[in-house]
Amino acid sequence: MIAACLCFVGLHWALPQTLTLGPTWLPAPLTLALLIPARITEHYRLGHITRVLGMILSVLVTIFMLSAVVLLVHQTLNAKIQGKAVFTSAALLWLSNVLVFAIWYWRLDAGGPHARYSVPGHRKGAFFFPQMAMDEETLKATDMENWEPGFIDYLFLAFNTSTALSPADTGALSRWAKSLMMAQSLISLAIIVLLAARAVNTL
């Protein structure tokens, strides 16, 4: 998750100044200002403080990402941003969309990472992973008796949602999970349609 946040900062930094709220480097110090104390509180097992800091960080990167998408759509439709900048910015925001929603899925599913890691195995949650459908014999045979989803599992889920605009191997069970996946698909679709329209216009 930390790597995902840092990647998001790098992607945001690469955007044109006109697509960001404030300087392009602004998310970097804000992210570090939350990540560092979050790691410290995690080390001292102050889980409630870590969760609050993590939630603030998730909201922060979401605001930066959504504002950039809105500005990209607005400026492209009004011909304020053209050519290569449109394609580069759209690609950066598509990747940002994947990272941001992966962070949310990881943070919210089954009470969050602390709640998931406190119980061996993973049987209940907002998402239905393939491992949850395996019987005990299969879990033992594949050495997955105590399997639990890590961040890469949620990143894979977010990537598939942005790419296929629908669940792939993992389904959504709860209403909030379905709502988030719909929101992610809509953002991804808006970026893809924008790119397609720009490509047609160029041709």
C-alpha positions as CSV (number, residue, x, y, z in Angstrom):
1,M,0.0,0.0,0.0
2,I,2.9,2.4,0.8
3,A,4.4,1.6,-2.6
4,A,1.0,2.3,-4.3
5,C,0.8,5.7,-2.5
6,L,4.3,6.6,-3.6
7,C,3.5,5.5,-7.2
8,F,0.4,7.7,-7.1
9,V,2.5,10.7,-6.0
10,G,4.9,10.0,-9.0
11,L,2.0,9.7,-11.4
12,H,0.4,12.9,-10.1
13,W,3.8,14.8,-10.3
14,A,4.0,13.8,-14.0
15,L,0.6,15.5,-14.9
16,P,0.5,18.9,-16.5
17,Q,0.2,21.8,-14.0
18,T,-3.3,22.7,-15.4
19,L,-4.7,19.3,-14.2
20,T,-3.7,19.5,-10.6
21,L,-5.1,21.2,-7.5
22,G,-2.1,23.4,-6.6
23,P,1.5,22.5,-7.6
24,T,2.0,19.0,-9.0
25,W,4.4,18.2,-6.1
26,L,1.8,19.0,-3.5
27,P,0.6,15.4,-2.9
28,A,4.3,14.3,-2.1
29,P,4.7,16.2,1.2
30,L,1.1,15.6,2.2
31,T,1.4,11.9,1.6
32,L,4.7,11.6,3.5
33,A,3.3,13.7,6.4
34,L,0.7,10.9,6.8
35,L,2.7,7.8,5.9
36,I,5.5,8.5,8.3
37,P,3.4,8.9,11.4
38,A,1.2,6.0,10.3
39,R,4.3,3.7,10.2
40,I,5.3,5.0,13.6
41,T,1.9,4.3,15.1
42,E,1.8,0.9,13.4
43,H,5.2,0.1,15.0
44,Y,3.8,0.9,18.5
45,R,0.6,-1.0,17.8
46,L,-1.6,2.1,17.9
47,G,-4.0,0.6,15.4
48,H,-6.8,3.1,15.9
49,I,-4.5,6.1,15.1
50,T,-3.0,4.2,12.1
51,R,-6.5,3.6,10.7
52,V,-7.5,7.3,11.0
53,L,-4.3,8.4,9.3
54,G,-4.8,5.8,6.6
55,M,-8.3,6.9,6.0
56,I,-7.3,10.6,5.7
57,L,-4.6,9.5,3.2
58,S,-7.1,7.5,1.2
59,V,-9.5,10.5,1.0
60,L,-6.6,12.8,0.1
61,V,-5.4,10.7,-2.9
62,T,-9.0,10.3,-4.1
63,I,-9.6,14.0,-4.1
64,F,-6.4,14.6,-6.1
65,M,-7.3,11.9,-8.6
66,L,-11.0,12.9,-9.1
67,S,-10.1,16.6,-9.5
68,A,-7.5,15.7,-12.2
69,V,-10.0,13.5,-14.1
70,V,-12.7,16.3,-14.0
71,L,-10.2,18.9,-15.2
72,L,-8.9,16.6,-17.9
73,V,-12.5,16.0,-19.3
74,H,-13.3,19.7,-19.0
75,Q,-10.2,21.0,-20.7
76,T,-10.2,18.4,-23.4
77,L,-13.9,19.1,-24.3
78,N,-13.0,22.8,-24.4
79,A,-9.8,22.2,-26.5
80,K,-7.6,23.7,-23.7
81,I,-5.4,20.6,-23.7
82,Q,-4.6,18.8,-26.9
83,G,-2.3,16.4,-28.7
84,K,0.1,14.2,-26.9
85,A,-0.7,15.8,-23.5
86,V,-4.3,14.3,-23.7
87,F,-3.0,10.8,-24.2
88,T,-0.3,11.0,-21.6
89,S,-2.5,12.6,-19.0
90,A,-5.3,10.0,-19.6
91,A,-2.8,7.1,-19.2
92,L,-1.5,8.6,-16.0
93,L,-5.0,9.1,-14.6
94,W,-6.1,5.6,-15.7
95,L,-3.2,4.1,-13.6
96,S,-4.0,6.5,-10.8
97,N,-7.6,5.3,-10.8
98,V,-6.4,1.6,-10.4
99,L,-4.1,2.5,-7.5
100,V,-6.7,4.7,-5.6
101,F,-9.4,2.1,-5.7
102,A,-7.0,-0.7,-4.8
103,I,-6.2,1.3,-1.7
104,W,-9.9,1.7,-0.9
105,Y,-10.7,-2.0,-1.4
106,W,-7.7,-3.0,0.7
107,R,-8.6,-0.6,3.5
108,L,-12.3,-1.4,3.7
109,D,-12.7,-5.1,3.0
110,A,-13.6,-7.2,6.1
111,G,-12.9,-4.4,8.5
112,G,-9.5,-3.4,7.1
113,P,-6.1,-5.0,7.1
114,H,-5.8,-5.1,10.9
115,A,-9.1,-7.0,11.3
116,R,-8.2,-9.4,8.5
117,Y,-4.7,-10.2,9.7
118,S,-6.0,-10.8,13.3
119,V,-8.0,-13.9,12.1
120,P,-6.3,-16.8,10.4
121,G,-7.8,-17.5,7.0
122,H,-10.3,-15.4,5.1
123,R,-13.9,-16.6,4.9
124,K,-16.0,-13.4,5.1
125,G,-15.7,-10.1,3.3
126,A,-17.2,-7.7,0.8
127,F,-15.4,-9.5,-2.1
128,F,-15.7,-13.2,-3.0
129,F,-12.2,-14.4,-3.9
130,P,-11.7,-17.8,-5.6
131,Q,-9.9,-19.1,-2.6
132,M,-13.0,-18.6,-0.5
133,A,-14.8,-21.2,-2.7
134,M,-12.2,-23.9,-2.0
135,D,-13.1,-26.7,0.3
136,E,-10.9,-27.7,3.2
137,E,-9.2,-30.5,1.3
138,T,-8.3,-28.2,-1.6
139,L,-7.0,-25.5,0.7
140,K,-4.7,-28.1,2.4
141,A,-3.6,-29.5,-0.9
142,T,-2.7,-26.0,-2.2
143,D,-1.2,-24.9,1.1
144,M,-3.8,-22.1,1.5
145,E,-5.4,-23.1,4.7
146,N,-4.7,-19.6,6.2
147,W,-4.9,-17.7,3.0
148,E,-5.9,-14.0,3.3
149,P,-6.0,-11.3,0.6
150,G,-3.0,-9.0,0.5
151,F,-2.7,-5.7,-1.2
152,I,-1.7,-7.3,-4.6
153,D,-5.1,-9.2,-4.6
154,Y,-6.9,-5.9,-4.3
155,L,-4.7,-4.3,-6.9
156,F,-5.5,-7.1,-9.2
157,L,-9.2,-6.6,-8.5
158,A,-8.9,-2.9,-9.2
159,F,-6.9,-3.5,-12.4
160,N,-9.5,-5.9,-13.8
161,T,-12.3,-3.5,-12.9
162,S,-10.7,-0.6,-14.8
163,T,-9.7,-2.9,-17.7
164,A,-12.8,-5.0,-18.2
165,L,-15.2,-2.6,-16.5
166,S,-16.6,-5.6,-14.6
167,P,-15.4,-8.2,-12.1
168,A,-13.1,-10.8,-13.4
169,D,-12.2,-13.6,-10.9
170,T,-13.5,-11.7,-7.8
171,G,-17.1,-10.7,-7.3
172,A,-18.5,-8.0,-5.1
173,L,-20.9,-9.1,-2.3
174,S,-21.7,-5.9,-0.3
175,R,-23.5,-2.8,-1.6
176,W,-20.5,-0.5,-0.8
177,A,-18.2,-2.8,-2.8
178,K,-20.5,-2.8,-5.7
179,S,-20.9,1.0,-5.5
180,L,-17.1,1.5,-5.4
181,M,-16.6,-0.8,-8.4
182,M,-19.3,1.0,-10.4
183,A,-17.6,4.3,-9.6
184,Q,-14.2,3.0,-10.7
185,S,-15.6,1.6,-13.9
186,L,-17.3,4.9,-14.7
187,I,-14.1,6.8,-14.2
188,S,-12.2,4.3,-16.3
189,L,-14.9,4.4,-19.0
190,A,-14.8,8.2,-19.1
191,I,-11.1,8.2,-19.6
192,I,-11.3,5.5,-22.3
193,V,-14.2,7.3,-24.1
194,L,-12.2,10.6,-23.9
195,L,-9.2,8.9,-25.5
196,A,-11.3,7.3,-28.2
197,A,-13.0,10.6,-29.0
198,R,-9.7,12.4,-29.2
199,A,-8.2,9.7,-31.4
200,V,-11.2,9.9,-33.8
201,N,-10.9,13.7,-33.9
202,T,-7.2,13.5,-34.6
203,L,-7.8,11.0,-37.5
